[in-house]
Each structure stands twice: as structure tokens, then as C-alpha cells.
């Protein structure tokens, strides 16, 4: 009988903590394809702690079969959230004892130039992440707090840091460097790092194994389009370009982020409004994008509802959003030279046919992409499949992403479970 072990996957946001506990069969490590590895993983529970730092935080835990329990209670910080989750595993009879947990995988947003792969989360790793707090002030401290809390509760259990930036480390200097004085790169590490790397890696791996198994060389464009959004150009399984930059603010327009913007907007707006650079930067991150243009919401569903009622600003926001994504598709087609497949994923592009349709309509003349609107309407809410028409020059497929699966597999690999 093969050995089984349990891995906790953790995704700490600025005010949230998502988690999923897997039971994994050791056969997963020897399986060659990602799809085969996935067969040896079973989800025991999942959930989230929301509104961390508030008196009315929300703790939700789910189990297979539709079970769900939600509590509203004070949660001071991420350390308290970790204790709440671990206590919940026992109370909900997911496990009998915390000693059953064999590994902990932590999603880390920013790994800088230090890491091109997942890594043992130890004191040295923690110090490197701490040094990167200026590049990721919203998440880095939360990651470190969770690491320490798990270490305190489970001192003998190995932890792994799975970096969003690692998959993008294959970019060449001509792609990741900014046209600033070179010393800023040498002294301060100012360069393009990208984000959502775990998702882009999952999507490109699925495409190469499932959809393009006979092709020795592959050119793929992956679209991780959610509230935060990024694209990647992937040649033979390696990233050659990605849209997010030094931080997740760069690239395409997003739910509340500007995406690419003329740098001179910053000093000009500071002069016009009397606001500080930090205040304008906060607006760039939290009050811009679809929210800023529509004046309605950063949630694409709310803006789509207004769009269908004829709201002019909602229409403008959605048209800008589709246009910015299409711009990057064209650019990445040029970098790759040809494209075997385009992949849609994450919250918006997994579930919102309108946004996909408008985006690819802009690519029809130049790239010959044609969408089958019947398929486009059907493929959503967790479904996987093609939304492109048979005569489309480039096939377009929707694949729900699975970052937790990748975190679990990397944790097992790094810990040699």
C-alpha cells in the first residue's frame, strides 16, 4: 500500500487567508503528467478567513459534499487567522491531530531575483522576503506572519515558499530591464518581475500536455484575467515576456489598478491635486481601472450589468479593458512569431463571455481569431473547453486555473515527501 500524506496550501492576502488541505498519495511524485499527478490528490477541506484586522472577520470552512460553516468573529491579524484555521480543522473533524499535517505550502507574491523555483521556507528565505517588503507591502508581511504562526504551531513540519515570480525568471534582460540608470537595477533591484506565475505555469503545462502533446516546440499566450490581471508569452514552456512589472500595478487595466500609464501622470497629478505621491499611488492601485472609469465598481459583473442598461461610463470602461488586453495579445504574438494556442483563465476570463468576446473581436482582423459565441456562452463557471470557431487561425481555450494544486505538488517535491 502506498504512503499518503497531508499538505496544507496557504494563500495570504493583505486582509485574507485562503487555505486548502490535500491528502496526497506518494504516487503523485512519480507520475509524469500534471493530469496524472492530480489524480492522486484529494481535497479534504478548503476555506477562507476574510476581513482580517476587523472585529467582524468572516471564517468559512468547507468540506466535500457541500458542507459549509461560516463564523463572524474578531481576527486581529494573520497569526490569529492561522490559529483559527488550525483549530477549525480539529473542530470540523477534518483531522484528529495537527501532527497529521506533513507539509505547508505558502503562496508568496514577490521573490525578487532570489528565487527561480519554489524553496524551503526557512530563516534565510524569510529574511529575503522581508527585504522585498518595499516591492510588495500589501502581501509580504502577511506571508511572513503566516510562516511564523505555522512554525510556532507545527515546529517539526516543513514549510515551502512557492513564488508568483519564479516562473517568470526565464525572461531575458531585454524584457525585464527598465530604461532607467543601470545603477537602479544594481542597487535597488528595479526591474520587471511579473506575477501570477504559478497560474501561468499551470495553464501552459496543461496546454502542452493535453492540447499540444505532439508538438515539440510550442508558442502559447496565457491570460490570467481576474480582478488582478496579467498575460504571459510562453515559448517551449518558458516565459519570454509577461505584463506585470516591478509590482502588480503594471500591464493591462484591472479591476481597480491603472495598468500601464505615462509616468509623468504622477508628478502632474500631485501638482494639480495637492496630493502626495503616496496618495496618488494609492489611487493608482485601489481607485482606478474599471472602478475609476465606470465610477460603479471594481467588480466586472456590476459594470457589465450597467453596460447592458446603456451606462456610457460602463461601456467606456469595458471597451478600454478589452482594448488593453487585445494590445498585449498582439504584442506577444509579435514576440513569439506565431501562436499555437491562447488560454483564458482566472475570475473574469473563466466566467464572463462578454469580456472575452469583445477582446477577441479586436483581434479578428489582425490575427484571424474568431470566437464561436455559442461555445463562448456555454464555457464558464468551472467548465473547460474551446470558445474559438473551427475556422479561427488561433485556437482559444478556457482552462480554470488551479494554483493550489501547483502549490501542493511543489511542496511535496521540495520537501521530498
Residue, then its C-alpha position, 0 to 999 in steps of 0.5 A: x500500500x502506498x504512503x499518503x500524506x497531508x499538505x496544507x496550501x496557504x494563500x495570504x492576502x493583505x486582509x485574507x487567508x485562503x487555505x486548502x488541505x490535500x491528502x496526497x498519495x506518494x504516487x503523485x511524485x512519480x507520475x509524469x503528467x500534471x493530469x496524472x499527478x492530480x489524480x492522486x490528490x484529494x481535497x479534504x477541506x478548503x476555506x477562507x478567513x476574510x476581513x482580517x484586522x476587523x472585529x467582524x472577520x468572516x471564517x468559512x470552512x468547507x468540506x466535500x459534499x457541500x458542507x459549509x460553516x461560516x463564523x463572524x468573529x474578531x481576527x486581529x491579524x494573520x497569526x490569529x487567522x492561522x490559529x483559527x484555521x488550525x483549530x477549525x480543522x480539529x473542530x470540523x473533524x477534518x483531522x484528529x491531530x495537527x501532527x497529521x499535517x506533513x507539509x505547508x505550502x505558502x503562496x508568496x507574491x514577490x521573490x525578487x531575483x532570489x528565487x527561480x523555483x519554489x524553496x524551503x521556507x526557512x530563516x534565510x528565505x524569510x529574511x529575503x522576503x522581508x527585504x522585498x517588503x518595499x516591492x510588495x507591502x500589501x502581501x509580504x508581511x502577511x506571508x511572513x506572519x503566516x510562516x511564523x504562526x505555522x512554525x510556532x504551531x507545527x515546529x517539526x513540519x516543513x514549510x515551502x515558499x512557492x513564488x508568483x515570480x519564479x516562473x517568470x525568471x526565464x525572461x531575458x534582460x531585454x524584457x525585464x530591464x527598465x530604461x532607467x540608470x543601470x545603477x537602479x537595477x544594481x542597487x535597488x533591484x528595479x526591474x520587471x518581475x511579473x506575477x501570477x506565475x504559478x497560474x501561468x505555469x499551470x495553464x501552459x503545462x496543461x496546454x502542452x500536455x493535453x492540447x499540444x502533446x505532439x508538438x515539440x516546440x510550442x508558442x502559447x499566450x496565457x491570460x490570467x484575467x481576474x480582478x488582478x490581471x496579467x498575460x504571459x508569452x510562453x515559448x517551449x514552456x518558458x516565459x519570454x515576456x509577461x505584463x506585470x512589472x516591478x509590482x502588480x500595478x503594471x500591464x493591462x487595466x484591472x479591476x481597480x489598478x491603472x495598468x500601464x500609464x505615462x509616468x509623468x501622470x504622477x508628478x502632474x497629478x500631485x501638482x494639480x491635486x495637492x496630493x502626495x505621491x503616496x496618495x496618488x499611488x494609492x489611487x493608482x492601485x485601489x481607485x482606478x481601472x474599471x472602478x475609476x472609469x465606470x465610477x460603479x465598481x471594481x467588480x466586472x459583473x456590476x459594470x457589465x450589468x450597467x453596460x447592458x442598461x446603456x451606462x456610457x461610463x460602463x461601456x467606456x470602461x469595458x471597451x478600454x479593458x478589452x482594448x488593453x488586453x487585445x494590445x498585449x495579445x498582439x504584442x506577444x504574438x509579435x514576440x513569439x512569431x506565431x501562436x499555437x494556442x491562447x488560454x483564458x483563465x482566472x475570475x473574469x476570463x473563466x466566467x464572463x463571455x462578454x469580456x472575452x468576446x469583445x477582446x477577441x473581436x479586436x483581434x479578428x482582423x489582425x490575427x484571424x481569431x474568431x470566437x464561436x459565441x455559442x461555445x463562448x456562452x456555454x464555457x464558464x463557471x468551472x467548465x473547460x473547453x474551446x470558445x474559438x470557431x473551427x475556422x479561427x487561425x488561433x485556437x482559444x481555450x478556457x482552462x480554470x486555473x488551479x494554483x493550489x494544486x501547483x502549490x501542493x505538488x511543489x511542496x511535496x517535491x521540495x520537501x521530498x515527501 
